[in-house]
Amino acid sequence: MSASPPLPLLKRIPPGLWTALVWFAAAVQPIVEYVVLPSGPGYSLSYPRDGLHSFAARTLLVLTFALVLAGSALLRRRASVAYGLVLLGTVLSTAAWRQDEIPPLQFLGADAVLGYVAATRPRSTSLLAAAGAIAVPAGYLVLRTLTGGDSGTSSEPYVALTVIIAWLAGHSVFQARAHTEELHARAAAQAVTAERLRIAREMHDTVAHSIGIIALQAGAAARVVDTQPARAREAMLTVEKAGRETLSGLRRMLGALRQADQEQGREARDQERTRQDPGRAQAPPHPAAGLADMARLAGTTTAAGVRVDLRWRGRGHPLPADIDLAAFRIVQESVTNVVRHSGATSCRVRLDHLDDALAIEVSDRGRGGDAGTDTGYGLVGMRERVALLHGDFTAGPRQGGGFLVAARLPVPRSAWAETEPRAEAV
């Protein structure tokens, strides 16, 4: 069952039905009042009692009803044709009553169609339709002036005013709809850009670390292949393992991208169901990386020749998924930069679980100036991750040599859980 609320009753009525109801009500009212009901003290010059006595008048009035009914049925598919039929039916109704002007009430049906045209068609088309509507009462006024007719107070200014109001109302709807579509398109473009940046960060953080390890181990193997073949073989096995893990991660990511179009609609429905019933939320098929993988990251980097001194401080609390992933990627990228650029043989990673934030520091005593000249997107990606979480990020050379990356990720107090503090790991 759809989770979207039903449209209001008035919006569920088609515009053609609205037009038919308005026009027919305005057309039937004088017939009932001045022809069907008994004579009263009042009398109308526009709707005389003998106006429909002739067969031709009745036939012409039936034809006008048919034209308006056809125009109402065609309104959504061919608005211009429908507008012409309703306008023609309105003019012929005056001929059936032998009128020399159009009563403003009878013109409301044409105004309803004009409003729909102005709301759904470009401005040039709606302006042309409005000009045609104003030309009709203007034609009556000219014809009456040429024939010397006099019907008292002229109705043409009132009819023209209803035309202008109908066009303004419809065009305002057109502009509001165009503005909404523009906002949706802009939001979609921003979402696409954000998703591309997310994918770029994930691919960079996933691949860069493994490629750094591969390059380091391959270089070590090349240097000792003749003198220490056992160590060279061990290094190449590490290269093979890192390469396979990287290739597997890339395949999963590319597979997810190929399935994105097929799963977009299903994910939207799942999100709606999850919003209404959080208990139905499902775990992702591939758990995202997080601080639980820090030991594996430290072990892999240490095996590559750069020892990682990993220290935890504070109470180890479970973190929200986005903060957990961002923290791991920041440490991973920082350690990768140490391996690739610093020339240091060790680095220190410190994670502080504060009351309202997670503080991260990765430092080394290598070539601090060179590490800051990384031409890739590592520092940019880390800065973007921290900015998305409204945190603070700094990166630069340390006093006394080396390089320091520091990040502070705010954590809502509601996210902390009461657990035992982690034991210090080295």
N, C-alpha and C positions, 0 to 999 in steps of 0.2 A: 504494500500500500504506500502511496506517495506520501512523503513527509511534508510537502509543500502545502500551505493552507489554500483552500479554494478561493477563487476570485470573488469579489463582491457581486451581488446579483446584478447591479446596474452595469458592471463591466462585462458580464457574461452575455448581455443582450447585444447582438450584432448591430453595427452602425446602420445597415440598411433597414433593419426593423425599426430603429429609432426614427429614421427619416419617414418611413411609411406611417408610423403612428402619429407623428407631428403633422404631416401633410393631410392625412385622412381626417384627423380630428378637426383641423381648421376647415376642411372642405365639407364635412358632414354637419358641423354645427349650424351654419346658416340654413341648410336644407331642413333640418329638424325644427329650427326656431321659426323660420319664416314661411315654410311650405307645409310641413307635416302638422305642427301644432295649430290649434285654433287661433283665429285672428285675435290680436290683442290691441291695446291702445297704441303701441309703438309701430313704426313703419320704417323700413330701410330702403334708401335709394339705391344702394349697391346690390341688394338682394330682393328685388320685387317678387311678389307672390306669383305673378304670371310669367316670371322669367324662364321657368322650365316647362311651360305649357306645351311648347312646340316639340315635335318629334326630333327635329334637328338639334335642338338645344340639349335634350336628354341624351341623344346619341353622342354628341360632342363631350358631354360631361362624363359619360361612361368611358370614352376614349382617353380622357385626361387621367381617370383613375387607372386605366390599364398602363398608360405611359409611366406614371409615377411608380406603380407596382413593379414594372420591368426595370426602371432605373434603380429602385431600392434593392432588387435582387442582384443587379450587376455592380453594385457600389464597390465591393471589395476587389473584384477582378478587373473591372474597367471603370475606374472612377470618373474619367473625363466623359465617357459615353453616358454613364449614369447621371452625371450632373446635367448634361444636355437634355436628357429625357425628362428629368424632374423640372427643369426650367421651362421646357416646352409645354409640359402638362400644366404648369402654373399659368402660363400665358393663355393656353386654350381654355382653362377654366373661366377666365374673365370673358372670353368670347361666348361661352355657353350662357353666362348670365347677362350678356350684352352690356358689360362694364367698360368704361373708358379709363379706368385706372386699376391698379392692383392693391387690394386691401393688405396692409402690413401683416395681419395675422396669417393670411394665405401664403405669404412669401416666406414664412418661417421654415417650411420644409426645404425650400431651396437654400436658405441660410444654413440649415443643418448639413446639407451635402457640401456646401462651400467650406464649412468648418472642417469637415473630414478631408476634403481635398487639400486645404492649407496645412493640415496636420500630417499628411502622408506624402505629399508631393513637393518637389523643389519650389523655391520661391517664384521663379519665372512662371511656372505652370499655375500656381495658385493666384498670382497677380492677374494673369490672363483670365482666369475664371472669375475673379472679383470684378474685373473690368466688364466682362460680359453680363454679370448680375446687375451692375449699376446701369449698364446700357439699356436694360429692359424698362425700368421706371422712367429713365430719361426719354426713351422712345415714346412712352405713353404721354409724357408731358409735352413733347414736341407735337405729337399728333393732336392732342387736345387743343393746343394753342393754334395750330393751323386750321382746325375745324371750328374754332370759336366756341368750344364746349366749356362749361363752367360747372364744376361739381363742388363748389364751396372750398373748404380747406383742403389743400393738396396733400396727398399721402406720400408723394415721391420722396420728400426729405426723410421721412420716417423709415421708408424702405431702404434708402441709401445708408441710413445710420445703422440699421440692422445688418446690412451687408458688411460694413466696415467692422462692426463689433464681431461678427462671425469670423471674418478673415483674421483679425487680430488674435482672437482666442485660439483658432486653429494653428496659426503660425507660431504662437508662443508654445504650444504643445510640440510643434515640429522642432523648434530650437531647443527645448528642454530635452527632447529625445536625442537630438544630435549631440548635445553636450554630455548626456549620460553615456552614449556610445563612445564618445571621445575619451571620457574618463575610464571606461571599461577597457578600451584599446590601450590606453596609457598604462593602466594597471597590469594588463596582460604582458605588455612589453617589459615593464619593470620586473614582473615575475619571471619572464624568460631570462632577462639579464641576470637576475639574482640566482636563478638555477644554473646558468652557465658558469657564474663565478663559483658557486658551490661545487660544481663538477670539476672545474679547473683546480680549485683548492684540494679537493679529495684526490684527484689524479696526481697532482704535484706532491702532496704529502705522502701518498701511498708509494709512488714510484721513486721519488727522489732519495728516500732513505735506502731502499733496496739497491738502487743503482750506485749510491755511494759505497755501500758495503761491497758490492760486486767489484767496483773499480779498485778498492783498497785491497781486497783479497787477491784479485787477479794480479795486481802489481807485486804483492808479496810473493805469490807463487812463481812469477817470472824471475824474481831475484834469487830464489833458493831452489829452483827446479833442478839444477845440476849438483848442488852441494847437499841439499836436504830434501830428497824426493818425497819422503813421508810427509813433511810439513807442506810441501807444494800440493801433494794429493789432498791433504786435509783442507787446504785453502780452496782448492777447486771444487771439492764437495760442498763447501759452504757457498761458493758461487752458484753451483747448481741448485741448491736448496732455495737460496734467495731469488734466483731467477724463476724457478717454478712458482714460488709464492706470489711473486709480482705478476706473472702471467695469469695465474688463477684469479687474482684480484681484478686485473684488467678485464678478463673474460666475464666475470660477474657484473662488473660495472657496465660494460658494453651490452651485455644481455639485458640488463635492467633498462638501459636507454632504448633498446629496440622494442621492448614491451611497454614502454611508457604510453604510447598512443592507445594501445588496446586496453590498458588498465586504468586510463585516466577517468573514464566514466565510472568504473567499479570503485576506484578509490574515493571518488567524490561521494558515492552512495555510502561507502563504508564510514567515511568521516562524518556524514550526517547521522548515521545510526549510532556511531560512537559518541557524538555530541549529545544525542538524546538518551543513550544508555551506555555510560562509560564502562560498564561491566562487560560489554561485548567487544571491547578493544582487543585486537590480536597482536601478538608479538611479530616483529619483522622476520622474514625468512632467514636473513643473515644478520646476526647481532652486530651492531656497530662496535668499532674499537673504543676502548676507554682506558681509564687508569688501571683497571685490572690487568691490562697487558703490559704494564710498565716493566715488570720483571723480565718478560720475554724480550722487550725492546732493549733493556740494559744488557741482557745476556748476549744478544746478537751483536750489539755494538762492541761489547768487551771482546768478543771472539774475533772481531775485525781488527783489533789492535788499539782501540780507544776505550780505556776503562771508564765506566760510568759509576759515580758515587751517588747512589740514590738515597735520599733522606726524606722521611715523612715527619711532619710535626702536627700537633693538635689531634683532635679526635677524628678518626677516619669515618666520615659519614657517607652514605650513598648519595650520589649527586644526580640531578636531572640529566637526562640523556644528552641534551645539547651541550651542557657545560662539561660533562664527562668526556664527550668526543672532542670538543674544542681544546680542553686541557691536554689530552693525549696528543693531538696533532701539533700543538705548540711545542711540547717537549720533543716529539719526534722530529720536527723540522729543525729545532734548535740543535739537537744532537747531530742531525745530518750535516748541518752547517759546520759543526765542530770537526766532523770527520773529513769533510770535503775541503774546508778553507783554512782552518786555524793552524793545522800542523801540531796541535797539542796531542799528548798521549793519554790525557784523562780530562774529564769534565765532571762538574757537580750539578746534580739536579735536586732542588729542594721544593717540596710541596707543603704548604702551610694551610691547614684547615682552620680558618678563623671563624669568628662568630657569624659573620655576614658575607664572607667571601672566601675564595680559594686563591691563594697567592702562589705564583710559580716563578722560580728563578733557575736559570741554566747558565752556568758560568764556566769559563776555562781560562787558562793562562797561555794561550797560544798567541798568534799574530792578530791582535785585536783590530788593527787598522784594516788588514786584508779581509777579515771576516765581515767587516761592515760594508765592503764593496761588492757584495754578492750581486751579480747581474741578473739573477733569476727572480722568481716571484715569491720566494720563501718568506721574507720579511713582510712583503705586501699582504700575502695570504694570512699570516699570523695577525697582522694589524686589523684586517677585515674581520676575522673571526672574533677578536676581542671587541671590536666596535659593534658588531651585531648583538653582542651580549651586554652592551653598555658598560664595558670594563675599561681598564687603563692598561696601556702597553708602552714599554720603552725598550730600546735595543741600541747598544753602542759600546765602544771600547771602555774597559775598566781602568781605574787608576792603578798604576803599577803593572799594566799589561794584561792582555787577555780581552775577552768579550763577554758581555752580560746581556741576557734577555730576561726581562721581568714582565709579568702580566698579573693582573688582579681581576678575577672574574666574580662579579657579585652573585651571591646565592641567596635566594629567599629563605627566611628562617623556617618557613613551613616545610622546606625540602629536607631539613636536617632530621635525621633519625637517631635515636639513642642507641649507640653501639659502643663497643669497647674500642679504645684507642689502638691504632696499629703499632706493631713493634717496629723499631727502627731497622731499616734494611740497607745493606751496603752491597 
